[in-house]
Amino acid sequence: MIIGFSRGDFYRMFPKDESVALVKKINSLDNDLINAIELNCASKKLIECFLDEEIDLSFLDYVSIHGPSLSDNNLKEILLRLEKINKKYGIDNFVFHAEKGIDWDLVKDIITSPISIENMDNRKKFGKTVESIKKIIDKYDFKFTLDLQHAYTNDKSMKLADKFHRELGDKIIEYHLSGFDPKFLHYPLFKTKQNEIINGVRKDIPIIIESTFDKEKEAEKELRYVVERLK
């Protein structure tokens, strides 16, 4: 099983150092289970952090990046910086939110590793449905990152997740997994007990836990809770 943590898991504990803290923290946990990470490049500051610092990711089998919004006027410059990170670390998947009006041709021209589009939660107007995701993926031959918690917020029966699997199953490159809490949004599954979200994992592909934690020890609890239910 390929499984690990994501960009925002520790932001409430390390608000000024979330990018590096994530790597340091998971390196201190149970490495027999953790073999993946999703780095946070959602801002120019974080992008520069990964370019400037030498961060050891060699203990991981899978490294993805969550990119920024691509509606920035300096899109080409941002993409070129992301590609430098790609060459530095060997990224397995670049995750971008489903957005309208993006120059996806430019994204595809510059980023040389797999590019995936993530489905959106119920707060967004676009990117929540299979049809809206397919409009981007089919046109540009991108991959798909299925956020099961986002699917859950749009349809608690998880039939929407089933539809994503039926129509885009061969495109899924990564899962995002977390529980839902109205206040904190992404919250630990060992607290919410929303096992129907975990049951949405249908393929043997990388799983990135996006639950956000209040205490450091919660990360290991969440990891073991998820792994036990995926056996």
VOLUM-457706 format. One record per atom (N, C-alpha, C, CB): residue in one letter; x, y, z. Coordinates in steps of 0.05 Angstrom, whole numbers, plus 5000, padded with zeros to 4 digits. Glycine has a CB too. Layout:
% residues N
AXYZ
...
***
This chain:
% residues 231
M501749765000
M500050005000
M501850255000
M498150005025
I501150444983
I502550704982
I500750904996
I503150794953
I501651015019
I500051185035
I501751385050
I498251025055
G500751625053
G502251835067
G500552075073
G504651915051
F501852295080
F500452535089
F500752765069
F501452625116
S499252975074
S499153195054
S499953465065
S496353205043
R499753655048
R500753925052
R499654065077
R500054085028
G497054025083
G495954185104
G495354045130
G493454305095
D496353795133
D495653635156
D496453765183
D496853365154
F498753905183
F499854005208
F499754315209
F502653915211
Y498154435192
Y498354735191
Y497354865216
Y496654835167
R495554745232
R494654875256
R496854855278
R492154735266
M498654655276
M500754635296
M503354785287
M501454335300
F503754795260
F506154925250
F505355125229
F508154715238
P503955335236
P502855525216
P504955675200
P501155725229
K507455705211
K509455855196
K511555665183
K510956035215
D511255405187
D513255225177
D512054965166
D515255155199
E509654995154
E508154755147
E509454585126
E505354825138
S510854705107
S512054555085
S514254365095
S513154745065
V516154475110
V518354315120
V517454135143
V520654485128
A515654245160
A514654085183
A513453825175
A512654255200
L512053825153
L510753585143
L512753365138
L509153635117
V514953435124
V516953235118
V518353145143
V519053355098
K519053325161
K520353255186
K518653075203
K521153505201
K516053135204
K514252985221
K513852705211
K511553135223
I513352665186
I512852395176
I515352225177
I511652405148
N517652355175
N520152205177
N520552095205
N522552375169
S519152205225
S519452115252
S517351915260
S519452355271
L515351875243
L513251685249
L514051395240
L510651765235
D512051225238
D512550945231
D513050915201
D510150775240
N515550905193
N516250895165
N515550625152
N519150945161
D514850425167
D513950175155
D511250215141
D513649965176
L509750425149
L507150475136
L507250715117
L505050525158
I508750925125
I508751165109
I510851155087
I509351415127
N509851185062
N511751185040
N510951385018
N511850905028
A509251575025
A508351775006
A507952045019
A505651684993
I507952255003
I507552525013
I506452694990
I510152645024
E504752894998
E503953094978
E504953364989
E500853094974
L506753494974
L507953744982
L506053974976
L510653784969
N506154184992
N504554414989
N505954634973
N503654525016
C505154674948
C506254884932
C503955074924
C507754774907
A502155124942
A499855284937
A500355584936
A497655224957
S502755674942
S503455954942
S506255994931
S503156084970
K506956234922
K509556294912
K511656254934
K509756574901
K510956324959
K512856294981
K513556004986
K511556415007
L511555824984
L512055544988
L513655424965
L509455384992
I513055514941
I514655424917
I517555484921
I513555554891
E518155734930
E520955814934
E522255654956
E521056114940
C520655574976
C521755414998
C522955154988
C519555355019
F521455014970
F522454764960
F524654794940
F520154604948
L524855024928
L527155074910
L529655144926
L526455304890
D529255294947
D531655394963
D532755184982
D530855644978
E531055034995
E531954845015
E532454565003
E529854825037
E534354425016
E534954155009
E533353965028
E538054095009
I531253855018
I529553685034
I529853395025
I526553775033
D530453215044
D530852935038
D528152795035
D532552795059
L527552705010
L525152555005
L525752264996
L523452694984
S528252185000
S529151934989
S527851695003
S532151914992
F526751735027
F525551515041
F522651455032
F525551565071
L521751605012
L519051585002
L518951454975
L517651855001
D516751304969
D516351174944
D514751344924
D515050904947
Y513251534935
Y511451694919
Y511351984930
Y508551574919
V511752174911
V511752454919
V509952604899
V514652574920
S507852734909
S506252904892
S506353184902
S503252794891
I505453364885
I505353654892
I502553754888
I507353814875
H501553904908
H498954044904
H499654324895
H497254044931
G499054384871
G499754644859
G497854864868
G499854624830
P498655114861
P497055344867
P494755374848
P498755604867
S493055574853
S491055644833
S492555744808
S489155874844
L491555664785
L492855734760
L491655974746
L492755494741
S490056124761
S488856374750
S490656614753
S486256424764
D493056574764
D495056794767
D495956904740
D497456694783
N496357164739
N497257284714
N500057194706
N497157594716
N501657114725
N504357024720
N504456724718
N506257124742
L502556604703
L502256314702
L504856184692
L499956244685
K505956284670
K508256154658
K510656144678
K509156304633
E511056364692
E513256384711
E512856174734
E513456664723
I510356154743
I509755964765
I510155674755
I506756004774
L509255614731
L509655344721
L512555274717
L508155324694
L514155474708
L517055424704
L518355364731
L518355664691
R517455494752
R518555444779
R517655164789
R517555664799
L515255094783
L514254824791
L515854614776
L511254804785
E516454664751
E518054464736
E520854444746
E518054544706
K521954654757
K524554634770
K524454454795
K525654914778
I522354474810
I521954294833
I521654004823
I519454374849
N520253974801
N519953714789
N522653584783
N518253724763
K524453744770
K527053644763
K528753584788
K528553844745
K528353744809
K529853714834
K529053464849
K529453964851
Y526453404851
Y525553194868
Y524352954853
Y523453304887
G523752984828
G522452764813
G519652714822
G524052504817
I517852894815
I515052884824
I513452684808
I513753164823
D511752534822
D510152324809
D507452424800
D509752094828
N506452644811
N503852744803
N503553034812
N501652564816
F502753204794
F502053484800
F498953504802
F503253684779
V497953584825
V495053604829
V494253894827
V494253484857
F492253944810
F491154214808
F488154204811
F491954344780
H487054414823
H484154424826
H482854464798
H483354654845
A480454354796
A478854404772
A477954694771
A476354214771
E478854834751
E478155124748
E477355184719
E480555294757
K475755384716
K475055474689
K477055684680
K472155584689
G477255714654
G478755934642
G481755914646
G477956184654
I482855674650
I485755624653
I486955554627
I486255414674
D489355644622
D490955574598
D492155294603
D493055784591
W490555094601
W491554814606
W493554734586
W489154624607
D493554844561
D495554774541
D498354854551
D494954914514
L498455094564
L501055184574
L501955004597
L500755474584
V500054934615
V500754754637
V501954494626
V498254684654
K500654384606
K501554124594
K504254154580
K499454024574
D504754394568
D507254434554
D509654454573
D507054694538
I509254554597
I511454614615
I511954384635
I510954874630
I509854284647
I510054074667
I510553804653
I507554064686
T512753674659
T513453424645
T512653164660
T516453414640
S511753184685
S510752954699
S507752944697
S511652974729
P506452724705
P503552704703
P502152934717
P502652444715
I500053024704
I498353244714
I495553134720
I498153484694
S494553194744
S491853094750
S490053324760
S491952874771
I487453284755
I485453484763
I483953364787
I483553554739
E483553534807
E482153444831
E479253544831
E483553544857
N477353364839
N474553444841
N474153614866
N472753194843
M472153794864
M471753994885
M469553924904
M471154264872
D469554064928
D467454014948
D465054194942
D468554074976
N463054184960
N460554314955
N460654614958
N458454204974
R462954724965
R463155024967
R463755144939
R465355094986
K464554984920
K465355084894
K463055064874
K467754924884
K463155234854
K461055234833
K461855044811
K460655514822
F464454994807
F465354834784
F467154614795
F466855004764
G467154384781
G468954164787
G467853964807
G471454274798
K465253974812
K464053784831
K463053534818
K461853924846
T462453544792
T461153324778
T463053174760
T458753424762
V462352934753
V463952774734
V464152924708
V462652504729
E461953044699
E461953174673
E463853414672
E459053274666
S463953574693
S465753804693
S468653724694
S465153984717
I469353504708
I472053404709
I472853284681
I472353184730
K471053144669
K471553014643
K472153224622
K469252844634
K470953464624
K471353664604
K474353744602
K469753914610
I475653744625
I478553804625
I480253564619
I479353924653
I479653344633
I481353104631
I481252994602
I480352894650
D478952974590
D478752854563
D480153034543
D475752814556
K479853294545
K481053474525
K484053474526
K479953754529
Y485253454550
Y488153484553
Y489553224561
Y488753694573
D488053014563
D489152754570
D490652764597
D491052654548
F489252894617
F490352904644
F489452664660
F489553164657
K490652634683
K489852434703
K487852554722
K492352314718
F486952394741
F484852484760
F485652414788
F482152344753
T485552614806
T485852574835
T483052584847
T487752784848
L482152354857
L479452334869
L479552394899
L478352054864
D478452624906
D478252694934
D475552584944
D478353014938
L475752374960
L473352244969
L471752404989
L474051974981
Q473052575005
Q471552745023
Q470052965008
Q473452875043
H471253064986
H469853254969
H467353124957
H471753364947
A467652884948
A465352744937
A463152704958
A466152464925
Y464052644982
Y462152605004
Y460552865011
Y463652515029
T461853095009
T460453345016
T458253404995
T462353575017
N458653294971
N456653334950
N454553124949
N458053354923
D455152884960
D453252664960
D454052464982
D453252524932
K452752485005
K453452315027
K452852015023
K451952405052
S451351955002
S450951664996
S453351544982
S448451634978
M455251704974
M457651634959
M457151514932
M459251434976
K454651554922
K454151464894
K455651634874
K451051484888
L456251884881
L457852054864
L460651934861
L458052344875
A461751834883
A464451714882
A464351464865
A465451634911
D462151314867
D461851074849
D461851164820
D459150934856
K460451384814
K460351474786
K463151564776
K458351704783
F464651694794
F467351774786
F468951524779
F468751924809
H468651314795
H470151064790
H469250934763
H469750864812
R466650934758
R465650814734
R466650954709
R462550814734
E466551224709
E467151374685
E469951474683
E465251614684
L471451484705
L474151584704
L476151404719
L474351864716
G475251154724
G476950974739
G479650924728
G475550714741
D479950914702
D482550874689
D484351114690
D482150784660
K483251344698
K484751594700
K485751654728
K483151824689
I484651514748
I485351574776
I488251514782
I483551424796
I489751714791
I492551684797
I493151714827
I494251894782
E491151824842
E491551884870
E488851924884
E493452124875
Y488651834909
Y486351894925
Y487052104946
Y485251634939
H485252274953
H485352444976
H483352334996
H484852744970
L484152315021
L482452185041
L482452345067
L483351895046
S480052405077
S479752535103
S476852525111
S480752835102
G476352585137
G473652605146
G472552885142
G473452525176
F469952915146
F468753185143
F467653285169
F466553175122
D468353535175
D467253685198
D466453955188
D469453695222
P464054045195
P463154305184
P464954545191
P460354365195
K466254535214
K468054755222
K470754735210
K468254765252
F472054495212
F474754455203
F475054335175
F476254275223
L472854265163
L472654145136
L474153875136
L473954335116
H476753875130
H478253625129
H479053555158
H480853645111
Y477953335168
Y478353265197
Y478952965199
Y475853345213
P480252885221
P481052605223
P478652405222
P482552565249
L479052205207
L476951995205
L476651835230
L477651805181
F478851815246
F478551665271
F476751825291
F481351615283
K476252075285
K474452235302
K471652235290
K475452515304
T471452275263
T468752295251
T467452025247
T469052445224
K469051815245
K468051535241
K466451515215
K466251455264
Q467051675195
Q465651665169
Q467051445151
Q465651945155
N466651205158
N467950985144
N467050955116
N467550725159
E464651065109
E463751055081
E465651215063
E460851175079
I467051405074
I469051555058
I471451375052
I469951815072
I472351235073
I474651045069
I473850825050
I475550925096
N471350725051
N470450515034
N470350605005
N467650415043
G470650865000
G470650964972
G473250894958
G470251254972
V475350804972
V477850714960
V477350454946
V480150694981
R477650444920
R477050204904
R479350094889
R474750264885
K481550254887
K483750174871
K486350174887
K484050354846
D488250014879
D490850004892
D492650224881
D492149724890
I492150474889
I493750694879
I494350874904
I492150864858
P496251064901
P497051224925
P494751364938
P499151424916
I494851354965
I492851494982
I494251714998
I491451285001
I493251954996
I494352175011
I492252255032
I495052414993
I492952235057
I491152315079
I491252615082
I491852175106
E488952745080
E488753035082
E487453135108
E487253145058
S487152955127
S485953035153
S487853235167
S485552795171
T486653435179
T488253635194
T488153575224
T487253925189
F490453605237
F490853505264
F491153735284
F493153315266
D490253685309
D490553875331
D492953805348
D488053885348
K493753555348
K496053455364
K497753275346
K495053315390
E500353265351
E502153115334
E501452815334
E504953165343
K500752715357
K500252425359
K497752335343
K499852345388
E496152525335
E493752455320
E494452345292
E491852695317
A496652425281
A497452335254
A497752035254
A500052475246
E499151925273
E499451635274
E496851485279
E501551555295
K495151605296
K492551485301
K490951465275
K491051645322
E490951685260
E489451695235
E490551495215
E489551985223
L493151485213
L494451295194
L493551005200
L497451325196
R493750935225
R493050655233
R490050605230
R493950605261
Y488450805236
Y485550775233
Y484850715203
Y484051025243
V486050875185
V485450835157
V486550575147
V486651065141
V488950505153
V490250265144
V488650015153
V493150245153
E487750015178
E486249785188
E483749745172
E485649825218
R482449955164
R479949935150
R480249875120
R478250185153
L482649905110
L483249845082
L484249555078
L485250045071
K484749415100
K485749135098
K483648955087
K486749035125
***
